[in-house]
């Protein structure tokens, strides 16, 4: 026998609570932090149902500003008590530094490092390069674009074109400062509830996959751009796992 649904004050109250919960989930914010020489456009193809992306905007660093001090400044863009951070490449380093200063619900780093020991030795080369060789990178970009496309794992014409435009729009002063921060990063503190997603073919951080929580086969450094559908699924699965209890 099929029963007939009936209405009751308790049922209405439960429905109201469910509606409020659904609304809260639908309005949940995720703070995205892009990489060195990148901005929000590298995340634009991600589809995360039920979440609203908020892109942390890079600011021009102050003279002699440390990565810890810079993280404190960026944290002023966060408006919730227990944020969710998603950091790409250098943005992953910054997400970890910001997480040290607050109580994030989750920290997800993609194509990045979680400790100073994971920074590739080749970054040390920049210690001996004069700053003037780093700053005018816009003038050299079109001459070495093929190398950058290979390094970042891009082979689609549209992806390459977008990435080059993002590089052109990058502030050279920020780029120079950020490279120095990567070289000098000595972090040994891994925040709680951190998930590290890394591609097995990442050429920028080539050894990150060895300790990653999730390894994407043949994934390159910018797989959030050229494998956005797959990364969207991985992010949704990660966001669904064991949130922090407050």
C-alpha positions in Angstrom: 0.0 0.0 0.0 1.4 3.4 -1.0 1.2 6.0 1.8 0.1 9.6 1.4 2.4 12.3 2.5 1.1 14.5 5.3 2.1 18.0 6.4 3.1 18.7 10.0 4.8 21.5 12.0 7.8 19.2 12.5 7.9 18.4 8.8 7.8 22.1 7.9 10.5 22.9 10.3 12.7 20.2 9.0 12.1 21.3 5.4 13.0 24.9 6.4 16.3 23.7 8.0 17.1 21.7 4.9 16.4 24.7 2.7 18.7 26.8 4.8 21.4 24.2 4.7 21.1 23.9 0.9 21.4 27.7 0.6 24.5 27.8 2.8 26.2 25.1 0.7 25.2 26.9 -2.5 26.7 30.1 -1.2 29.9 28.6 0.2 33.0 30.5 -1.0 36.3 29.0 -2.2 39.3 31.2 -2.3 41.5 30.6 -5.3 45.1 31.7 -5.3 46.9 31.7 -8.7 50.5 30.9 -9.5 53.6 32.9 -10.2 53.0 34.8 -13.5 49.3 33.8 -13.5 45.9 35.2 -12.5 42.3 34.1 -12.1 42.0 33.1 -15.8 43.8 29.8 -15.3 40.9 28.7 -13.1 38.2 29.9 -15.4 37.3 26.4 -16.8 36.8 24.8 -13.5 33.1 23.9 -12.7 32.4 23.4 -9.0 28.7 23.1 -8.4 27.5 24.6 -5.2 30.5 26.8 -4.6 31.3 30.4 -5.4 34.9 31.1 -6.5 36.6 34.1 -5.0 39.9 35.0 -6.5 42.6 36.4 -4.3 44.1 39.4 -6.1 47.9 39.8 -6.2 49.1 43.1 -4.7 52.4 44.8 -5.4 54.8 43.7 -2.7 56.4 46.2 -0.3 60.1 46.7 -0.2 61.7 43.8 1.6 58.4 42.3 2.4 58.5 38.7 3.5 56.2 36.0 2.3 54.7 35.8 5.8 54.0 39.5 5.8 52.5 39.4 2.3 50.2 36.5 3.3 48.9 38.6 6.2 48.0 41.4 3.7 46.3 39.0 1.3 44.3 37.6 4.2 42.4 40.9 4.4 40.6 39.7 1.2 39.1 36.7 3.1 35.7 37.5 4.6 34.8 34.1 6.2 36.0 32.6 9.5 37.0 29.2 8.2 37.9 29.6 4.6 38.6 27.0 1.9 41.9 27.8 0.0 42.8 26.4 -3.4 46.4 27.4 -4.3 48.1 26.7 -7.7 51.9 26.6 -7.9 53.2 29.6 -6.1 49.7 30.2 -4.9 50.0 26.8 -3.1 52.9 28.2 -1.1 50.8 31.3 -0.4 47.8 29.2 0.6 49.9 27.4 3.2 51.3 30.7 4.6 47.8 32.1 4.8 46.5 28.9 6.5 49.1 29.4 9.3 47.4 32.7 10.1 43.8 31.5 10.3 41.7 28.4 10.8 40.9 27.1 7.3 38.3 24.4 6.7 40.5 22.9 3.9 43.7 23.8 2.1 44.1 22.3 -1.4 47.4 22.8 -3.2 47.7 22.0 -6.9 51.0 21.6 -8.9 52.9 23.0 -6.0 55.0 22.2 -2.9 54.1 21.8 0.7 57.5 22.1 2.3 60.7 23.9 1.5 62.4 20.5 0.8 60.1 20.1 -2.3 61.4 23.3 -4.0 63.4 22.1 -7.1 67.1 22.9 -6.9 67.0 24.6 -10.3 65.3 27.6 -8.7 68.7 28.4 -7.1 69.9 29.4 -10.6 67.9 32.7 -10.2 70.2 33.6 -7.2 73.0 34.4 -9.7 70.8 36.0 -12.4 70.8 39.9 -12.3 67.3 41.3 -11.6 67.5 43.2 -14.9 67.4 39.8 -16.7 64.2 38.8 -14.9 62.2 42.0 -15.1 62.0 42.6 -18.9 60.5 39.1 -19.4 57.7 40.5 -21.5 60.2 41.5 -24.2 61.6 37.9 -24.3 58.3 36.1 -24.0 57.5 35.7 -27.7 61.1 34.5 -28.4 60.9 31.6 -25.8 57.2 30.9 -25.8 57.8 27.4 -27.1 59.9 26.6 -24.1 57.3 28.0 -21.7 54.6 26.0 -23.4 56.6 22.8 -22.9 57.6 23.7 -19.3 54.0 24.3 -18.3 52.6 21.3 -20.2 50.6 23.2 -22.8 50.1 22.1 -26.4 46.7 23.4 -27.4 46.8 26.7 -29.4 44.0 28.4 -27.3 45.7 27.3 -24.0 49.0 28.6 -25.1 47.6 31.9 -26.3 45.7 32.4 -23.0 48.8 31.6 -21.0 51.0 34.1 -22.9 48.5 36.8 -22.4 48.4 36.2 -18.7 52.2 36.4 -18.6 52.1 39.6 -20.5 49.7 41.1 -18.0 51.9 40.1 -15.0 53.5 42.8 -12.9 57.3 42.3 -13.4 58.0 43.6 -9.9 55.7 41.0 -8.4 57.3 38.3 -10.6 60.8 39.2 -9.4 59.7 39.3 -5.7 57.8 36.0 -6.0 60.8 34.1 -7.6 62.9 35.2 -4.6 60.2 34.0 -2.2 60.2 30.6 -3.9 64.0 30.3 -3.6 64.0 31.2 0.0 60.9 29.2 1.2 61.9 27.1 4.2 58.5 26.0 5.3 58.3 22.8 7.5 54.7 23.3 8.7 52.0 21.4 6.8 48.5 22.7 7.8 45.8 20.3 8.9 43.3 19.2 6.4 45.6 19.8 3.5 45.3 17.9 0.2 48.1 18.0 -2.4 47.1 17.3 -6.0 49.9 16.9 -8.5 50.5 15.8 -12.0 53.0 13.0 -12.7 54.4 15.0 -15.7 54.8 18.4 -13.9 58.0 20.0 -15.2 58.0 23.0 -12.9 57.8 21.1 -9.7 58.9 17.7 -11.1 59.1 15.7 -7.8 55.9 17.0 -6.1 53.9 13.9 -7.1 56.1 11.7 -4.9 54.4 12.9 -1.8 51.1 14.1 -3.2 47.8 12.8 -1.9 46.3 12.7 -5.4 48.4 12.0 -8.5 47.0 12.8 -11.9 48.6 10.6 -14.5 50.4 12.6 -17.2 49.2 15.8 -15.7 51.2 18.9 -16.4 51.8 22.1 -14.4 48.7 23.8 -15.7 46.3 20.9 -15.7 43.7 23.1 -14.1 43.5 24.8 -17.5 44.0 22.0 -20.1 42.4 19.2 -18.0 39.8 21.3 -16.2 37.0 18.8 -16.3 39.1 16.1 -14.6 40.4 18.6 -12.1 36.9 19.8 -11.4 35.9 16.3 -10.5 38.9 15.8 -8.2 38.2 19.1 -6.5 34.6 18.2 -5.9 35.6 14.9 -4.5 38.2 16.5 -2.2 35.7 19.1 -1.0 33.3 16.4 0.0 35.7 14.7 2.3 35.8 15.2 6.1 35.3 18.9 6.7 36.7 20.5 9.8 34.3 20.3 12.8 34.0 23.6 14.6 
